[in-house]
Amino acid sequence: MNKKEFKTLDEQIQILQNKGLIINDIDYAKDILLRENYFFINGYRHLFIKSQKNKVFIPGTTFEEIYAMFNFDRQIRNILFKNILIVENNAKSIFSYVLSSKYGYKEKNYLNPKNFNQARDKARQVNDLLKKMKRQIRVNGGQHTATMHYMSNYGFVPLWIVVKVLSFGIIGEFYTILKKDDQQEIASIYKLNAEDLLIYLPILANYRNVCAHEDILYNHRSQRVIPDNRYHDLLNIPKMDNEYIYGKNDLFSLMIILKRMLRKDDFTMLMNEISYEIDILDGKVDTISRNKMLDSMGFPENYKEIARVD
């Protein structure tokens, strides 16, 4: 195993040049590497190398092109993060409204195990998750003004306040232990079926974490795959081995989820922002084609059409 050792900025520059990367401004490149970390090159260089075996850059590749790809990823990460937060806030509001209206607004009521899936194989999950929720309420609630206000003045915290201190991941798990009727009532507000929403929520939580931690986003693939839906068909997404090649567990699958869960005007704005950033990137990168960049994201060439179809 090759031992990784510390490399100075000059050594990092030399490594990149030895692999065929054109660096027009050494001082500029050093400043970027110092501020953003040499590691970012590893996350974006594979688009610009000849092959996985021959890890040299395609002739003509510049440092500025790779940095443009890095900045593009940062921009779409910020755009998608704010839109996932909209979905998260909407989901928390809808959950709390539906469940509070049905089971009451005090913890002893809405966290009563009898209100959840009573299947024998769900008993342990229900018990564990309710404990986890109560723990998050105690830990995070002490730092949340509204939670402290309700506890101090009323002795309980209603669900519409509790959801504010629960993570999106917990909300997704919470949905899995609800009774089937409650799952469907919530899903129907989005005009979805419960089975789809059960898949969408953990995928959204996963992408939320990728964005929040500034991980590489553009070519991220989720472990879970979304079911085929009308958008795959309406956009004529090509198939390989009878499976759609885009929009299943890639970034475009996230766009499909957001299309189905955001309000129409919010999704239109999201698509305009994403399209703008793709156009900006295309103007800064000459070594690889626009279609290669889209393919790495899991975006079909006609990705813009998703904003126009219902």
N, C-alpha and C positions, 0 to 999 in steps of 0.2 A: 504494500500500500504506500502510495506517495505521501510523504509527510508535507503538510501545508505549513509554510513559514511566512512570517511577516515580510511584506514587500514594501519598499519605499515608493513614493509617487513616481520617481524616475524609473524604478524597476517595473512598475505597473505599466507605464507608458511604453517601455521597451518591449514588454511581453505582447502588448496589443499590436505594436508596429511589426514585430516578428511574425505575427499571424496575418499580416497584410492589411491592417486597418490604417486608413489615411487619417492623420491627425494634423490639421492645418494650423492650429494654434495650440502649442504645447502648454502655455501658461493657463489658457482657458480650460483645457482638458484636465490639468492638474487640479484646478480649483473645483471643477465638477466632481472629480474622483474623491477629493477631500471632503466635500460637503455631502455627497450622495452615496459614497462607498463604492469601491471597485466591484463589489458583489452584484451591483445592478447590471453590469455588463453581462454577467452570466444569465440573467433573466431575459435578456432581449437579443443577445447575439445570435441565437440559433436561427432566427429568421434571415440572418445575413451571412451564414456560413455555407460553404459549398456542400458539405455533407457531414453526417454525424461521425463518420470515420476520419474524414479529412477536415479537421476543425480550423480551417483557414477561411478568412473572409472572402466573399465574392469580390472580384476585382472592382475597385471604385468605391467600395463601402467606406464611409467617413464616420468619424467619431460623432459628428453633429447629427447624422442620421439615427444612430443608435440612441443618442440622447433625446432626439425628437420622439422616438418610440417610447422611451421612458416617460417623457412629459405627457404624451398622449395617454398612457396608461394612468398616470396620476389624475389627469383631467376627467377621464371617464369614470374613474374610481370615485371621485368627488361627486360627479353628477348622479351616479347610480346610488351612492350612499344616501344622499339626501332624499331620493325617491323611495328607497327601501325604508327609510325612517318614516315617510308618509304612510306607507303600507303598515308598518309596525304600529304607529299611533292609531290608524284606522281600526286595525284588528283588535287592539286593546280596548278601544272604545266600544266596538261592536260586541266583543265578548262580554264586557262588563254590563252592557245594557241588557243583552239577552238573558244572561244568567241571573242578574240582580232582579229583573222583572219576574223571573220564574221561582227563584229560591230565596230572595230576601237580600238585605244589604249588610247584615252582620256576619263576621267570620264564622260564628258557630252555625250559621245557616248555609251560606254559600260554600263553605269548606266541609260540609257534612258529607262523609264518605257515601252515604245513601244516595246522594245526588249524582253519582258518577256510575260509569259502566260497572254492572254487577256481575259480569262474567267471572267465573272462578279464576281463570288464567290472568285476569286483570287486577285481582285483589292486591297483590304485592306492589304492582306499579302504581296503583291509586294511592296506597298507603305511603310509599316512598316519595311520590311526587308532592303530596299534600304536606309532608314533613319538610321537603325541600322548599316549598313555597313559604311556609311559616318561618323557616330559617332566613330566607331572603327578606321577608317582611321585617324581621327583627334586626338583621344586620344593616340593610339599606334604609329601612324606615327611620332609623335614628338620625339619618343625614338628610331626610326629606321633609321639608317644612309642612306640607299638607298632611302627611302621615302623622307627624308629631302633634299637629293641631287637633286632629280627630281623636287621637289617643288621649291627649290631655283634657279635652273638653267633653268628649262623648264616651270615652272608654272602649271604642271600637273603631275599625277602619273599614269603610265601604269598599266594595270591589273596584269601583271606578277610580279610587285612589290607589288601592293596592297594585293594580296593573302597572302603574307608573314606576314602581320599584322592581318589577319583575323583568328579567331579561327576555329577549325575543325567543331565545331557545326554550325557556321555561314555558312561554305562552304556546309554542308549538307542541311541547309535550303535554301541556294542559288539555289541548284540543284532542289528543289521542285517548284521553281517559273519560271524555264526556260521553253521555248516553247518545245513541245513534240519532235520536230525534233532535237533540240539541246540536249535534254536529251538522245535521242537515239544515236546521233553521239558520245557523250562522252561515253556512256555505251558500244558501239560497240568496242571501243578501248580496253576494258577489255574482249571483247567477252561475254558480258552480255546483258540482256535486261534491259530497263529503269526501269521496275517495281522492279526488284531485286535490282538494285543499289539504288533506292529510300529507300529500307528497309535497305540495308547494311550500308549506310553512317551514319545514326543516331546510329546504333548499334556500329560501330567502334568508334564514338565520345564518346559514353557511356563508352566503355571499356578503351578508352584513359584516361578519367577522373578518372576511378577507379585506373588505374595504376599510374597516375600522383600524386594522393593524398594518395598513399600507403594504399588504402582500401583492404579488403580481396578479393582476386581475384578467387582462385581456384574453389569455389562453387558459384560464382556470376551468377545470371540469369538475362538476359535482359528482359525488358517488351515486346519488339517486337520479333516475331518469324520469322525465315527465312523460305521461301518456300521450299518444298521438291525439291531435285535436284538429279542428277545422283550419287553423292557421297554417299548419303544415301543408294542407291540401290547397288552400286559397293562394298560397305563395308558390305553389308548384315546386316545393323543395324536393330535390332529386333523392333517389334512394340507391342504396348499395346493399345487396343481399336482403332485399325487401325491408330495409330499415332506413329511415330518414337520416341523411348525413349531417344535417344541421337542426338545431332547435330541440335537442333531446337532453343533453347534460352540459351544454356549452353556454357561452354568454348569451347566445340568442334564445336559449330556453328561458333564461332569466327575463329577457325582453317579452317573451310570450306570457310569462307569469304576470309581469307588471302590466301588460296590455289588459289582462283579465281582471286585475285587482285594483288598478288605479282608476280614478275618474278620467273621462275622455280628454279633457283639456290638460290635465297633468301629464298624461301619456304623450300627447301631441308635443308639449313643451320638451319633455324628455327626449323624444326622437329628434326634434330640431337641434337640441344641444349635442346629442351624440353625432348626428350627421355633420354638424359644423366642425367638430373635432376631427372626424375622419377626413373631411376636406382639407383641413389645416395640415394634418399629417401627410396626406397625399402630396401636398405642395412642397413638403420638406424632404421627402424620401424619393430618390430616383433609382436606387439600386434594385429594389424589389417592386413588384407591381401592386397596385391597389387591391386586386383580387387576392393576391397572396396574403396581404394583411387582413382582409376580410375573412378569408378561409381560416386563418390562425385563430380568429375570434369565434368561429362557428357561425359567421354571418353569411347568408346567401347574398348574391350580387344585388338582388332586388329587395334588400332588407327594408328599405323605406316604405314599401307598400303596406307593411303591417300597420302603419299609422292611418292608412286610408280605408282599410277593410273593417267591417264590423263583425 
